[in-house]
Amino acid sequence: MTTRAKNGIFKPKTYNTEKSMSLDTPLSVADALNNHKWKQAMQEEFNALMRKFNALMRNQTWCLVPP
């Protein structure tokens, strides 16, 4: 099989640096929890996840699979 790596074609690695991050992006969980907008976004995301989970439980449309 011929791959890009075997042909010497490599995708350059990108790294998340402070310059590429938004100024509004918190650097730690503590910073995020102290920011009202981030805390609200995390709460909305958690609520959406819980709605999905509750729907699965209520409808019994989930099944366990072996690991």
All heavy atoms as TSV, in Angstrom:
chain	resi	resn	atom	element	x	y	z
A	1	MET	N	N	0.838	-1.165	0.000
A	1	MET	CA	C	0.000	0.000	0.000
A	1	MET	C	C	0.890	1.238	0.000
A	1	MET	O	O	1.875	1.320	0.726
A	1	MET	CB	C	-0.897	0.007	1.244
A	1	MET	CG	C	-1.692	1.280	1.362
A	1	MET	SD	S	-2.470	1.553	2.964
A	1	MET	CE	C	-3.786	0.396	2.926
A	2	THR	N	N	0.546	2.196	-0.814
A	2	THR	CA	C	1.290	3.447	-0.872
A	2	THR	C	C	0.577	4.483	-0.029
A	2	THR	O	O	-0.605	4.747	-0.225
A	2	THR	CB	C	1.398	3.945	-2.328
A	2	THR	OG1	O	2.009	2.926	-3.105
A	2	THR	CG2	C	2.224	5.196	-2.406
A	3	THR	N	N	1.287	5.040	0.907
A	3	THR	CA	C	0.710	6.070	1.766
A	3	THR	C	C	1.417	7.394	1.508
A	3	THR	O	O	2.474	7.437	0.868
A	3	THR	CB	C	0.865	5.706	3.254
A	3	THR	OG1	O	2.259	5.672	3.561
A	3	THR	CG2	C	0.215	4.363	3.563
A	4	ARG	N	N	0.820	8.462	1.995
A	4	ARG	CA	C	1.451	9.775	1.845
A	4	ARG	C	C	2.801	9.800	2.540
A	4	ARG	O	O	3.766	10.371	2.024
A	4	ARG	CB	C	0.550	10.857	2.409
A	4	ARG	CG	C	-0.615	11.172	1.497
A	4	ARG	CD	C	-1.396	12.329	2.054
A	4	ARG	NE	N	-2.626	11.796	2.586
A	4	ARG	CZ	C	-3.502	12.463	3.273
A	4	ARG	NH1	N	-3.295	13.729	3.555
A	4	ARG	NH2	N	-4.607	11.911	3.705
A	5	ALA	N	N	2.881	9.175	3.722
A	5	ALA	CA	C	4.140	9.181	4.466
A	5	ALA	C	C	5.239	8.461	3.682
A	5	ALA	O	O	6.383	8.899	3.660
A	5	ALA	CB	C	3.949	8.537	5.828
A	6	LYS	N	N	4.890	7.358	3.034
A	6	LYS	CA	C	5.886	6.623	2.253
A	6	LYS	C	C	6.359	7.431	1.053
A	6	LYS	O	O	7.473	7.244	0.568
A	6	LYS	CB	C	5.309	5.292	1.786
A	6	LYS	CG	C	5.178	4.273	2.894
A	6	LYS	CD	C	4.628	2.968	2.371
A	6	LYS	CE	C	4.483	1.953	3.500
A	6	LYS	NZ	N	3.898	0.689	3.029
A	7	ASN	N	N	5.495	8.339	0.567
A	7	ASN	CA	C	5.874	9.186	-0.565
A	7	ASN	C	C	6.500	10.506	-0.117
A	7	ASN	O	O	6.741	11.386	-0.929
A	7	ASN	CB	C	4.648	9.480	-1.439
A	7	ASN	CG	C	4.255	8.277	-2.258
A	7	ASN	OD1	O	5.098	7.498	-2.680
A	7	ASN	ND2	N	2.971	8.121	-2.491
A	8	GLY	N	N	6.725	10.632	1.193
A	8	GLY	CA	C	7.363	11.842	1.695
A	8	GLY	C	C	6.411	13.025	1.823
A	8	GLY	O	O	6.850	14.162	1.889
A	9	ILE	N	N	5.111	12.765	1.829
A	9	ILE	CA	C	4.128	13.837	1.956
A	9	ILE	C	C	3.630	13.841	3.396
A	9	ILE	O	O	3.063	12.860	3.864
A	9	ILE	CB	C	2.951	13.620	0.980
A	9	ILE	CG1	C	3.467	13.533	-0.456
A	9	ILE	CG2	C	1.914	14.717	1.140
A	9	ILE	CD1	C	2.422	13.067	-1.447
A	10	PHE	N	N	3.857	14.931	4.085
A	10	PHE	CA	C	3.454	15.034	5.481
A	10	PHE	C	C	2.606	16.274	5.690
A	10	PHE	O	O	2.883	17.324	5.116
A	10	PHE	CB	C	4.678	15.095	6.405
A	10	PHE	CG	C	5.521	13.857	6.337
A	10	PHE	CD1	C	6.627	13.802	5.516
A	10	PHE	CD2	C	5.189	12.750	7.095
A	10	PHE	CE1	C	7.404	12.657	5.448
A	10	PHE	CE2	C	5.964	11.595	7.035
A	10	PHE	CZ	C	7.062	11.547	6.209
A	11	LYS	N	N	1.585	16.148	6.501
A	11	LYS	CA	C	0.752	17.281	6.874
A	11	LYS	C	C	1.457	17.984	8.029
A	11	LYS	O	O	1.792	17.346	9.023
A	11	LYS	CB	C	-0.624	16.780	7.301
A	11	LYS	CG	C	-1.617	17.863	7.593
A	11	LYS	CD	C	-2.972	17.272	7.902
A	11	LYS	CE	C	-3.966	18.352	8.211
A	11	LYS	NZ	N	-5.287	17.799	8.531
A	12	PRO	N	N	1.672	19.286	7.920
A	12	PRO	CA	C	2.367	19.972	9.003
A	12	PRO	C	C	1.539	19.961	10.285
A	12	PRO	O	O	0.320	20.089	10.246
A	12	PRO	CB	C	2.549	21.396	8.476
A	12	PRO	CG	C	1.549	21.553	7.402
A	12	PRO	CD	C	1.294	20.184	6.848
A	13	LYS	N	N	2.221	19.776	11.404
A	13	LYS	CA	C	1.541	19.770	12.691
A	13	LYS	C	C	1.238	21.202	13.100
A	13	LYS	O	O	2.049	22.099	12.894
A	13	LYS	CB	C	2.404	19.090	13.754
A	13	LYS	CG	C	2.593	17.623	13.500
A	13	LYS	CD	C	3.372	16.972	14.613
A	13	LYS	CE	C	3.518	15.485	14.324
A	13	LYS	NZ	N	4.170	14.783	15.399
A	14	THR	N	N	0.054	21.385	13.670
A	14	THR	CA	C	-0.307	22.703	14.172
A	14	THR	C	C	-0.436	22.618	15.684
A	14	THR	O	O	-0.903	21.613	16.219
A	14	THR	CB	C	-1.632	23.196	13.563
A	14	THR	OG1	O	-2.655	22.251	13.855
A	14	THR	CG2	C	-1.516	23.343	12.054
A	15	TYR	N	N	-0.025	23.659	16.342
A	15	TYR	CA	C	-0.060	23.689	17.792
A	15	TYR	C	C	-0.900	24.883	18.239
A	15	TYR	O	O	-0.842	25.948	17.642
A	15	TYR	CB	C	1.349	23.784	18.371
A	15	TYR	CG	C	2.201	22.588	18.014
A	15	TYR	CD1	C	3.089	22.627	16.962
A	15	TYR	CD2	C	2.072	21.406	18.726
A	15	TYR	CE1	C	3.844	21.523	16.628
A	15	TYR	CE2	C	2.824	20.296	18.403
A	15	TYR	CZ	C	3.713	20.367	17.355
A	15	TYR	OH	O	4.456	19.257	17.028
A	16	ASN	N	N	-1.643	24.670	19.287
A	16	ASN	CA	C	-2.474	25.722	19.841
A	16	ASN	C	C	-1.602	26.619	20.711
A	16	ASN	O	O	-1.143	26.222	21.766
A	16	ASN	CB	C	-3.605	25.098	20.665
A	16	ASN	CG	C	-4.816	25.978	20.702
A	16	ASN	OD1	O	-4.868	26.993	20.036
A	16	ASN	ND2	N	-5.792	25.577	21.487
A	17	THR	N	N	-1.368	27.827	20.244
A	17	THR	CA	C	-0.546	28.762	21.008
A	17	THR	C	C	-1.424	29.894	21.518
A	17	THR	O	O	-2.568	30.045	21.120
A	17	THR	CB	C	0.576	29.347	20.133
A	17	THR	OG1	O	-0.030	30.105	19.084
A	17	THR	CG2	C	1.458	28.255	19.561
A	18	GLU	N	N	-0.878	30.694	22.377
A	18	GLU	CA	C	-1.637	31.816	22.928
A	18	GLU	C	C	-2.091	32.764	21.832
A	18	GLU	O	O	-3.163	33.329	21.905
A	18	GLU	CB	C	-0.811	32.561	23.965
A	18	GLU	CG	C	-0.650	31.794	25.259
A	18	GLU	CD	C	0.060	32.609	26.323
A	18	GLU	OE1	O	-0.165	33.830	26.383
A	18	GLU	OE2	O	0.829	32.011	27.075
A	19	LYS	N	N	-1.294	32.934	20.798
A	19	LYS	CA	C	-1.660	33.835	19.710
A	19	LYS	C	C	-2.869	33.318	18.939
A	19	LYS	O	O	-3.663	34.095	18.447
A	19	LYS	CB	C	-0.481	34.029	18.764
A	19	LYS	CG	C	0.635	34.831	19.365
A	19	LYS	CD	C	1.748	35.028	18.374
A	19	LYS	CE	C	2.881	35.825	18.980
A	19	LYS	NZ	N	3.980	36.015	18.045
A	20	SER	N	N	-3.001	31.999	18.819
A	20	SER	CA	C	-4.114	31.453	18.046
A	20	SER	C	C	-5.377	31.316	18.882
A	20	SER	O	O	-6.443	31.087	18.348
A	20	SER	CB	C	-3.732	30.090	17.456
A	20	SER	OG	O	-3.554	29.148	18.491
A	21	MET	N	N	-5.263	31.484	20.196
A	21	MET	CA	C	-6.422	31.377	21.065
A	21	MET	C	C	-7.093	32.741	21.196
A	21	MET	O	O	-6.446	33.770	21.175
A	21	MET	CB	C	-6.019	30.861	22.452
A	21	MET	CG	C	-5.540	29.435	22.441
A	21	MET	SD	S	-4.952	28.880	24.050
A	21	MET	CE	C	-6.403	29.065	25.042
A	22	SER	N	N	-8.399	32.727	21.330
A	22	SER	CA	C	-9.142	33.955	21.538
A	22	SER	C	C	-8.788	34.538	22.899
A	22	SER	O	O	-8.450	33.821	23.835
A	22	SER	CB	C	-10.636	33.647	21.473
A	22	SER	OG	O	-11.380	34.747	21.930
A	23	LEU	N	N	-8.896	35.844	23.014
A	23	LEU	CA	C	-8.633	36.483	24.303
A	23	LEU	C	C	-9.679	36.090	25.335
A	23	LEU	O	O	-9.445	36.183	26.531
A	23	LEU	CB	C	-8.606	38.000	24.134
A	23	LEU	CG	C	-7.466	38.553	23.289
A	23	LEU	CD1	C	-7.620	40.061	23.119
A	23	LEU	CD2	C	-6.129	38.236	23.918
A	24	ASP	N	N	-10.857	35.644	24.869
A	24	ASP	CA	C	-11.926	35.252	25.771
A	24	ASP	C	C	-11.790	33.810	26.252
A	24	ASP	O	O	-12.554	33.370	27.091
A	24	ASP	CB	C	-13.283	35.407	25.087
A	24	ASP	CG	C	-13.576	36.857	24.745
A	24	ASP	OD1	O	-13.058	37.744	25.454
A	24	ASP	OD2	O	-14.320	37.104	23.791
A	25	THR	N	N	-10.850	33.066	25.694
A	25	THR	CA	C	-10.694	31.668	26.060
A	25	THR	C	C	-9.969	31.556	27.398
A	25	THR	O	O	-8.844	32.027	27.538
A	25	THR	CB	C	-9.876	30.911	24.983
A	25	THR	OG1	O	-10.519	31.088	23.728
A	25	THR	CG2	C	-9.788	29.442	25.313
A	26	PRO	N	N	-10.635	30.934	28.388
A	26	PRO	CA	C	-9.971	30.791	29.691
A	26	PRO	C	C	-8.816	29.792	29.612
A	26	PRO	O	O	-8.842	28.861	28.808
A	26	PRO	CB	C	-11.082	30.274	30.598
A	26	PRO	CG	C	-12.086	29.680	29.695
A	26	PRO	CD	C	-11.977	30.385	28.383
A	27	LEU	N	N	-7.831	29.999	30.455
A	27	LEU	CA	C	-6.662	29.127	30.453
A	27	LEU	C	C	-6.791	27.968	31.434
A	27	LEU	O	O	-5.973	27.060	31.422
A	27	LEU	CB	C	-5.405	29.941	30.769
A	27	LEU	CG	C	-5.078	31.047	29.759
A	27	LEU	CD1	C	-3.866	31.845	30.216
A	27	LEU	CD2	C	-4.861	30.470	28.373
A	28	SER	N	N	-7.815	28.012	32.291
A	28	SER	CA	C	-8.016	26.934	33.255
A	28	SER	C	C	-9.509	26.786	33.537
A	28	SER	O	O	-10.308	27.651	33.192
A	28	SER	CB	C	-7.269	27.230	34.557
A	28	SER	OG	O	-7.882	28.322	35.219
A	29	VAL	N	N	-9.867	25.685	34.178
A	29	VAL	CA	C	-11.256	25.454	34.565
A	29	VAL	C	C	-11.699	26.522	35.560
A	29	VAL	O	O	-12.824	27.031	35.488
A	29	VAL	CB	C	-11.435	24.042	35.155
A	29	VAL	CG1	C	-12.842	23.848	35.686
A	29	VAL	CG2	C	-11.113	22.988	34.119
A	30	ALA	N	N	-10.809	26.875	36.472
A	30	ALA	CA	C	-11.142	27.903	37.469
A	30	ALA	C	C	-11.481	29.224	36.786
A	30	ALA	O	O	-12.448	29.897	37.155
A	30	ALA	CB	C	-9.984	28.085	38.443
A	31	ASP	N	N	-10.701	29.594	35.754
A	31	ASP	CA	C	-10.993	30.818	35.006
A	31	ASP	C	C	-12.351	30.721	34.320
A	31	ASP	O	O	-13.118	31.676	34.293
A	31	ASP	CB	C	-9.919	31.091	33.959
A	31	ASP	CG	C	-8.591	31.508	34.559
A	31	ASP	OD1	O	-8.580	31.909	35.742
A	31	ASP	OD2	O	-7.579	31.424	33.839
A	32	ALA	N	N	-12.651	29.562	33.737
A	32	ALA	CA	C	-13.930	29.375	33.045
A	32	ALA	C	C	-15.093	29.473	34.019
A	32	ALA	O	O	-16.125	30.072	33.709
A	32	ALA	CB	C	-13.949	28.028	32.329
A	33	LEU	N	N	-14.940	28.893	35.192
A	33	LEU	CA	C	-16.019	28.929	36.185
A	33	LEU	C	C	-16.229	30.320	36.764
A	33	LEU	O	O	-17.321	30.634	37.251
A	33	LEU	CB	C	-15.756	27.911	37.293
A	33	LEU	CG	C	-15.863	26.452	36.866
A	33	LEU	CD1	C	-15.411	25.539	38.001
A	33	LEU	CD2	C	-17.282	26.115	36.444
A	34	ASN	N	N	-15.220	31.167	36.696
A	34	ASN	CA	C	-15.355	32.545	37.177
A	34	ASN	C	C	-15.921	33.479	36.114
A	34	ASN	O	O	-16.286	34.605	36.414
A	34	ASN	CB	C	-14.005	33.086	37.654
A	34	ASN	CG	C	-13.593	32.460	38.961
A	34	ASN	OD1	O	-14.429	32.130	39.787
A	34	ASN	ND2	N	-12.300	32.287	39.141
A	35	ASN	N	N	-16.021	32.989	34.871
A	35	ASN	CA	C	-16.544	33.791	33.768
A	35	ASN	C	C	-18.002	33.418	33.542
A	35	ASN	O	O	-18.328	32.273	33.230
A	35	ASN	CB	C	-15.711	33.528	32.513
A	35	ASN	CG	C	-16.135	34.386	31.349
A	35	ASN	OD1	O	-17.317	34.535	31.059
A	35	ASN	ND2	N	-15.153	34.931	30.660
A	36	HIS	N	N	-18.909	34.393	33.674
A	36	HIS	CA	C	-20.347	34.127	33.582
A	36	HIS	C	C	-20.725	33.481	32.238
A	36	HIS	O	O	-21.511	32.532	32.199
A	36	HIS	CB	C	-21.137	35.423	33.780
A	36	HIS	CG	C	-22.605	35.271	33.544
A	36	HIS	ND1	N	-23.408	34.566	34.417
A	36	HIS	CD2	C	-23.396	35.694	32.539
A	36	HIS	CE1	C	-24.648	34.577	33.945
A	36	HIS	NE2	N	-24.671	35.262	32.818
A	37	LYS	N	N	-20.169	33.982	31.136
A	37	LYS	CA	C	-20.521	33.450	29.815
A	37	LYS	C	C	-20.079	31.997	29.656
A	37	LYS	O	O	-20.801	31.174	29.119
A	37	LYS	CB	C	-19.912	34.315	28.713
A	37	LYS	CG	C	-20.558	35.670	28.588
A	37	LYS	CD	C	-19.939	36.464	27.465
A	37	LYS	CE	C	-20.586	37.829	27.358
A	37	LYS	NZ	N	-20.000	38.604	26.262
A	38	TRP	N	N	-18.880	31.678	30.127
A	38	TRP	CA	C	-18.388	30.311	30.013
A	38	TRP	C	C	-19.173	29.372	30.914
A	38	TRP	O	O	-19.499	28.250	30.539
A	38	TRP	CB	C	-16.898	30.248	30.350
A	38	TRP	CG	C	-16.063	30.582	29.149
A	38	TRP	CD1	C	-15.631	31.811	28.779
A	38	TRP	CD2	C	-15.613	29.678	28.149
A	38	TRP	NE1	N	-14.927	31.725	27.616
A	38	TRP	CE2	C	-14.893	30.424	27.208
A	38	TRP	CE3	C	-15.731	28.310	27.974
A	38	TRP	CZ2	C	-14.310	29.847	26.094
A	38	TRP	CZ3	C	-15.138	27.727	26.875
A	38	TRP	CH2	C	-14.446	28.496	25.941
A	39	LYS	N	N	-19.488	29.840	32.118
A	39	LYS	CA	C	-20.257	29.014	33.042
A	39	LYS	C	C	-21.642	28.721	32.463
A	39	LYS	O	O	-22.129	27.597	32.538
A	39	LYS	CB	C	-20.372	29.717	34.397
A	39	LYS	CG	C	-20.868	28.819	35.493
A	39	LYS	CD	C	-20.748	29.504	36.840
A	39	LYS	CE	C	-21.199	28.588	37.945
A	39	LYS	NZ	N	-21.058	29.211	39.260
A	40	GLN	N	N	-22.253	29.723	31.853
A	40	GLN	CA	C	-23.564	29.541	31.225
A	40	GLN	C	C	-23.473	28.558	30.053
A	40	GLN	O	O	-24.329	27.692	29.894
A	40	GLN	CB	C	-24.107	30.879	30.748
A	40	GLN	CG	C	-25.475	30.799	30.127
A	40	GLN	CD	C	-25.986	32.156	29.662
A	40	GLN	OE1	O	-25.332	33.181	29.860
A	40	GLN	NE2	N	-27.141	32.160	29.049
A	41	ALA	N	N	-22.430	28.666	29.242
A	41	ALA	CA	C	-22.255	27.759	28.106
A	41	ALA	C	C	-22.067	26.317	28.577
A	41	ALA	O	O	-22.639	25.389	27.996
A	41	ALA	CB	C	-21.056	28.202	27.270
A	42	MET	N	N	-21.284	26.143	29.648
A	42	MET	CA	C	-21.074	24.793	30.186
A	42	MET	C	C	-22.381	24.225	30.736
A	42	MET	O	O	-22.688	23.045	30.533
A	42	MET	CB	C	-20.001	24.812	31.275
A	42	MET	CG	C	-18.605	25.037	30.749
A	42	MET	SD	S	-17.333	24.861	32.017
A	42	MET	CE	C	-17.493	26.412	32.881
A	43	GLN	N	N	-23.178	25.062	31.381
A	43	GLN	CA	C	-24.450	24.612	31.935
A	43	GLN	C	C	-25.414	24.225	30.817
A	43	GLN	O	O	-26.103	23.201	30.895
A	43	GLN	CB	C	-25.077	25.701	32.809
A	43	GLN	CG	C	-26.312	25.248	33.550
A	43	GLN	CD	C	-26.016	24.143	34.557
A	43	GLN	OE1	O	-25.120	24.276	35.364
A	43	GLN	NE2	N	-26.762	23.065	34.496
A	44	GLU	N	N	-25.456	25.003	29.737
A	44	GLU	CA	C	-26.323	24.681	28.599
A	44	GLU	C	C	-25.909	23.365	27.946
A	44	GLU	O	O	-26.755	22.558	27.573
A	44	GLU	CB	C	-26.294	25.814	27.581
A	44	GLU	CG	C	-27.008	27.061	28.041
A	44	GLU	CD	C	-26.816	28.239	27.096
A	44	GLU	OE1	O	-26.191	28.066	26.032
A	44	GLU	OE2	O	-27.286	29.344	27.442
A	45	GLU	N	N	-24.615	23.160	27.812
A	45	GLU	CA	C	-24.119	21.919	27.218
A	45	GLU	C	C	-24.461	20.714	28.102
A	45	GLU	O	O	-24.883	19.667	27.613
A	45	GLU	CB	C	-22.607	22.028	27.027
A	45	GLU	CG	C	-22.037	21.019	26.064
A	45	GLU	CD	C	-20.597	21.328	25.702
A	45	GLU	OE1	O	-20.245	22.499	25.557
A	45	GLU	OE2	O	-19.837	20.349	25.576
A	46	PHE	N	N	-24.305	20.878	29.402
A	46	PHE	CA	C	-24.651	19.809	30.339
A	46	PHE	C	C	-26.150	19.504	30.284
A	46	PHE	O	O	-26.561	18.346	30.254
A	46	PHE	CB	C	-24.243	20.194	31.761
A	46	PHE	CG	C	-24.636	19.180	32.787
A	46	PHE	CD1	C	-23.921	17.999	32.922
A	46	PHE	CD2	C	-25.734	19.385	33.607
A	46	PHE	CE1	C	-24.292	17.051	33.854
A	46	PHE	CE2	C	-26.115	18.440	34.549
A	46	PHE	CZ	C	-25.387	17.268	34.671
A	47	ASN	N	N	-26.981	20.546	30.252
A	47	ASN	CA	C	-28.428	20.349	30.185
A	47	ASN	C	C	-28.837	19.612	28.918
A	47	ASN	O	O	-29.712	18.742	28.946
A	47	ASN	CB	C	-29.155	21.690	30.286
A	47	ASN	CG	C	-29.036	22.309	31.661
A	47	ASN	OD1	O	-28.718	21.635	32.635
A	47	ASN	ND2	N	-29.278	23.609	31.745
A	48	ALA	N	N	-28.210	19.945	27.786
A	48	ALA	CA	C	-28.522	19.262	26.531
A	48	ALA	C	C	-28.154	17.782	26.623
A	48	ALA	O	O	-28.906	16.916	26.172
A	48	ALA	CB	C	-27.781	19.925	25.369
A	49	LEU	N	N	-27.020	17.489	27.230
A	49	LEU	CA	C	-26.602	16.100	27.407
A	49	LEU	C	C	-27.585	15.344	28.298
A	49	LEU	O	O	-27.963	14.207	28.007
A	49	LEU	CB	C	-25.198	16.052	28.004
A	49	LEU	CG	C	-24.618	14.675	28.293
A	49	LEU	CD1	C	-24.446	13.885	27.008
A	49	LEU	CD2	C	-23.312	14.792	29.024
A	50	MET	N	N	-28.014	15.986	29.372
A	50	MET	CA	C	-28.958	15.339	30.285
A	50	MET	C	C	-30.316	15.104	29.608
A	50	MET	O	O	-30.966	14.087	29.854
A	50	MET	CB	C	-29.128	16.162	31.563
A	50	MET	CG	C	-27.910	16.108	32.466
A	50	MET	SD	S	-27.357	14.425	32.882
A	50	MET	CE	C	-28.751	13.816	33.793
A	51	ARG	N	N	-30.762	16.032	28.756
A	51	ARG	CA	C	-32.021	15.824	28.028
A	51	ARG	C	C	-31.927	14.595	27.135
A	51	ARG	O	O	-32.848	13.784	27.070
A	51	ARG	CB	C	-32.379	17.065	27.202
A	51	ARG	CG	C	-32.978	18.191	28.015
A	51	ARG	CD	C	-33.571	19.276	27.134
A	51	ARG	NE	N	-32.581	19.903	26.265
A	51	ARG	CZ	C	-31.825	20.933	26.605
A	51	ARG	NH1	N	-31.936	21.467	27.811
A	51	ARG	NH2	N	-30.967	21.437	25.755
A	52	LYS	N	N	-30.797	14.430	26.459
A	52	LYS	CA	C	-30.603	13.248	25.612
A	52	LYS	C	C	-30.581	11.976	26.448
A	52	LYS	O	O	-31.210	10.977	26.095
A	52	LYS	CB	C	-29.303	13.369	24.810
A	52	LYS	CG	C	-29.356	14.380	23.717
A	52	LYS	CD	C	-28.039	14.439	22.975
A	52	LYS	CE	C	-28.039	15.507	21.911
A	52	LYS	NZ	N	-26.781	15.577	21.182
A	53	PHE	N	N	-29.856	12.020	27.553
A	53	PHE	CA	C	-29.773	10.857	28.423
A	53	PHE	C	C	-31.146	10.491	28.974
A	53	PHE	O	O	-31.542	9.327	28.962
A	53	PHE	CB	C	-28.800	11.130	29.577
A	53	PHE	CG	C	-28.744	10.018	30.584
A	53	PHE	CD1	C	-28.057	8.846	30.303
A	53	PHE	CD2	C	-29.382	10.133	31.805
A	53	PHE	CE1	C	-28.007	7.817	31.228
A	53	PHE	CE2	C	-29.341	9.108	32.735
A	53	PHE	CZ	C	-28.649	7.946	32.440
A	54	ASN	N	N	-31.887	11.480	29.449
A	54	ASN	CA	C	-33.218	11.223	30.005
A	54	ASN	C	C	-34.164	10.665	28.954
A	54	ASN	O	O	-34.992	9.800	29.248
A	54	ASN	CB	C	-33.793	12.487	30.634
A	54	ASN	CG	C	-33.075	12.857	31.909
A	54	ASN	OD1	O	-32.527	11.996	32.599
A	54	ASN	ND2	N	-33.053	14.136	32.237
A	55	ALA	N	N	-34.068	11.132	27.712
A	55	ALA	CA	C	-34.908	10.609	26.642
A	55	ALA	C	C	-34.581	9.140	26.378
A	55	ALA	O	O	-35.486	8.322	26.180
A	55	ALA	CB	C	-34.724	11.427	25.364
A	56	LEU	N	N	-33.314	8.791	26.386
A	56	LEU	CA	C	-32.923	7.393	26.191
A	56	LEU	C	C	-33.458	6.513	27.308
A	56	LEU	O	O	-33.960	5.402	27.067
A	56	LEU	CB	C	-31.400	7.264	26.120
A	56	LEU	CG	C	-30.721	7.834	24.884
A	56	LEU	CD1	C	-29.207	7.791	25.054
A	56	LEU	CD2	C	-31.129	7.075	23.638
A	57	MET	N	N	-33.372	6.988	28.529
A	57	MET	CA	C	-33.862	6.215	29.662
A	57	MET	C	C	-35.384	6.079	29.614
A	57	MET	O	O	-35.934	5.001	29.826
A	57	MET	CB	C	-33.441	6.880	30.984
A	57	MET	CG	C	-31.941	6.913	31.202
A	57	MET	SD	S	-31.187	5.289	31.266
A	57	MET	CE	C	-31.761	4.741	32.846
A	58	ARG	N	N	-36.068	7.166	29.313
A	58	ARG	CA	C	-37.533	7.162	29.283
A	58	ARG	C	C	-38.053	6.250	28.174
A	58	ARG	O	O	-38.987	5.493	28.361
A	58	ARG	CB	C	-38.034	8.596	29.083
A	58	ARG	CG	C	-39.528	8.752	29.110
A	58	ARG	CD	C	-39.980	10.207	28.989
A	58	ARG	NE	N	-39.457	10.871	27.797
A	58	ARG	CZ	C	-38.515	11.815	27.781
A	58	ARG	NH1	N	-37.973	12.224	28.903
A	58	ARG	NH2	N	-38.106	12.355	26.660
A	59	ASN	N	N	-37.431	6.309	27.002
A	59	ASN	CA	C	-37.885	5.519	25.852
A	59	ASN	C	C	-37.308	4.109	25.834
A	59	ASN	O	O	-37.684	3.303	24.997
A	59	ASN	CB	C	-37.516	6.224	24.543
A	59	ASN	CG	C	-38.201	7.556	24.408
A	59	ASN	OD1	O	-39.304	7.744	24.906
A	59	ASN	ND2	N	-37.545	8.488	23.743
A	60	GLN	N	N	-36.370	3.852	26.721
A	60	GLN	CA	C	-35.671	2.565	26.770
A	60	GLN	C	C	-35.119	2.183	25.397
A	60	GLN	O	O	-35.280	1.085	24.913
A	60	GLN	CB	C	-36.596	1.482	27.310
A	60	GLN	CG	C	-37.021	1.730	28.731
A	60	GLN	CD	C	-37.889	0.627	29.298
A	60	GLN	OE1	O	-38.259	-0.306	28.596
A	60	GLN	NE2	N	-38.223	0.746	30.566
A	61	THR	N	N	-34.461	3.172	24.750
A	61	THR	CA	C	-33.900	2.948	23.422
A	61	THR	C	C	-32.388	2.757	23.482
A	61	THR	O	O	-31.702	2.899	22.487
A	61	THR	CB	C	-34.205	4.143	22.507
A	61	THR	OG1	O	-33.750	5.345	23.123
A	61	THR	CG2	C	-35.688	4.247	22.229
A	62	TRP	N	N	-31.876	2.425	24.630
A	62	TRP	CA	C	-30.444	2.193	24.779
A	62	TRP	C	C	-30.226	0.723	25.083
A	62	TRP	O	O	-31.132	0.023	25.498
A	62	TRP	CB	C	-29.880	3.057	25.907
A	62	TRP	CG	C	-30.650	2.868	27.191
A	62	TRP	CD1	C	-31.755	3.548	27.577
A	62	TRP	CD2	C	-30.382	1.923	28.210
A	62	TRP	NE1	N	-32.195	3.104	28.780
A	62	TRP	CE2	C	-31.380	2.097	29.210
A	62	TRP	CE3	C	-29.420	0.948	28.406
A	62	TRP	CZ2	C	-31.414	1.330	30.365
A	62	TRP	CZ3	C	-29.473	0.189	29.573
A	62	TRP	CH2	C	-30.448	0.391	30.526
A	63	CYS	N	N	-29.029	0.265	24.839
A	63	CYS	CA	C	-28.685	-1.103	25.211
A	63	CYS	C	C	-27.217	-1.129	25.608
A	63	CYS	O	O	-26.411	-0.358	25.105
A	63	CYS	CB	C	-28.965	-2.072	24.071
A	63	CYS	SG	S	-28.039	-1.753	22.579
A	64	LEU	N	N	-26.903	-2.014	26.518
A	64	LEU	CA	C	-25.525	-2.151	26.964
A	64	LEU	C	C	-24.811	-3.137	26.060
A	64	LEU	O	O	-25.380	-4.146	25.632
A	64	LEU	CB	C	-25.496	-2.655	28.405
A	64	LEU	CG	C	-26.147	-1.744	29.436
A	64	LEU	CD1	C	-26.105	-2.392	30.803
A	64	LEU	CD2	C	-25.422	-0.399	29.479
A	65	VAL	N	N	-23.585	-2.843	25.758
A	65	VAL	CA	C	-22.775	-3.732	24.937
A	65	VAL	C	C	-21.556	-4.145	25.748
A	65	VAL	O	O	-21.070	-3.402	26.593
A	65	VAL	CB	C	-22.332	-3.069	23.613
A	65	VAL	CG1	C	-23.540	-2.789	22.732
A	65	VAL	CG2	C	-21.570	-1.800	23.874
A	66	PRO	N	N	-21.053	-5.330	25.491
A	66	PRO	CA	C	-19.872	-5.768	26.247
A	66	PRO	C	C	-18.655	-4.897	25.896
A	66	PRO	O	O	-18.561	-4.398	24.780
A	66	PRO	CB	C	-19.659	-7.212	25.802
A	66	PRO	CG	C	-20.411	-7.343	24.534
A	66	PRO	CD	C	-21.512	-6.329	24.548
A	67	PRO	N	N	-17.745	-4.679	26.841
A	67	PRO	CA	C	-16.567	-3.846	26.567
A	67	PRO	C	C	-15.625	-4.487	25.576
A	67	PRO	O	O	-15.612	-5.620	25.314
A	67	PRO	CB	C	-15.899	-3.699	27.922
A	67	PRO	CG	C	-16.474	-4.744	28.793
A	67	PRO	CD	C	-17.759	-5.171	28.192
